[in-house]
Amino acid sequence: MAKTLTLAIMDPPYESETTTTQFRMIHSALTQGYNVNVFAYEGAVALTLKTQAPHPNPAHGTNLSEEQHPTTKDWIASLFELAKEKNVTLDWINCGMCVDERGVGDWIPGPRRGGPDGFLKQAESSDNTLVIPTKRSN
Amino acid sequence: MNYLIVESRDPFDSADTGFTHRTATDLAARGHSVTLFLVQNGVLPARKGSKFAAQLENLIKNKIVVWADDFSLKERAISADALATGVKPVSIDTFVKTLVENKPTAFWH
């Protein structure tokens, strides 16, 4: 049976390099044949928002297709595809209250709504858990 | 018990990176095996000749393993031979595998 890694994440989209590192970790874990649980909390619940849209870059002079602006929801969709391809599970919980207060409940297929009890169950069922906080200013 | 500490901040920006160094040192002094994984701007002080390189070399002398994320190094144009003595570039795959297989107590700063 595949081993499992649980991550709790909190950074909203496009605000922190930590989001990229988290995606790299999830991609690595799935590729190595591990199941991955993600508990998205606070601003991270917006990572899966279906209505995100890429844009051109007038400063660079690129149009929409040239800019190839990535959206976090597309990256996450591809992680769900990767999990299927590797025959492992990606269980993604968006914290319900965090979703409600931000109005970001319209997410891509894959994630489910949950709360801290869901995170506890994820952590208890996994081989290790890493909580990744947001960065505060000193 | 083994520990895996992730340092994503750099001391040029964040005054409390000393916390992870002190914690790593104290844990190692108590006989625990400790690995410090530098990622994102956390790799900046690992440059040879950096004001903070000696601190990392000191951690290594105190039997703390210091890794630097190879992707973060590449983004910041820091080559392996430009690293402080004993700092080892590793892939995110190694970090994830260690987290899952060795099951260290892990925390992220």
Contacts between the chains, C-beta under 8 A, distances in Angstrom:
chain1	res1	chain2	res2	distance
A	3	B	100	5.1
A	3	B	101	7.3
A	4	B	100	7.7
A	5	B	96	6.8
A	5	B	99	6.2
A	5	B	100	5.2
A	17	B	8	8.0
A	17	B	40	5.0
A	17	B	41	7.7
A	18	B	8	6.4
A	18	B	40	6.9
A	21	B	8	7.4
A	21	B	39	5.9
A	21	B	40	6.2
A	21	B	69	7.8
A	21	B	92	7.8
A	24	B	71	6.9
A	24	B	92	4.9
A	25	B	92	6.2
A	25	B	95	7.5
A	25	B	96	5.6
A	28	B	91	8.0
A	28	B	92	4.9
A	28	B	93	5.0
A	28	B	95	7.9
A	28	B	96	4.5
A	29	B	96	5.0
A	29	B	100	7.1
A	31	B	93	7.7
A	32	B	93	6.4
A	32	B	96	6.6
A	32	B	97	6.3
A	32	B	100	7.9
A	34	B	96	7.4
A	34	B	100	5.5
A	127	B	100	5.2
A	127	B	101	7.9
A	127	B	103	5.9
A	128	B	99	5.1
A	128	B	100	5.8
A	128	B	103	5.1
A	128	B	104	7.5
A	128	B	106	6.6
A	129	B	106	7.9
A	130	B	6	7.7
A	130	B	99	6.5
A	130	B	106	5.0
A	130	B	107	7.7
A	130	B	108	6.2
A	131	B	107	7.3
A	131	B	108	6.7
A	132	B	108	4.8
A	133	B	108	6.5
A	135	B	8	7.7
A	135	B	9	7.1
A	138	B	13	7.8
A	138	B	14	5.7
A	138	B	15	5.6
A	138	B	16	6.8
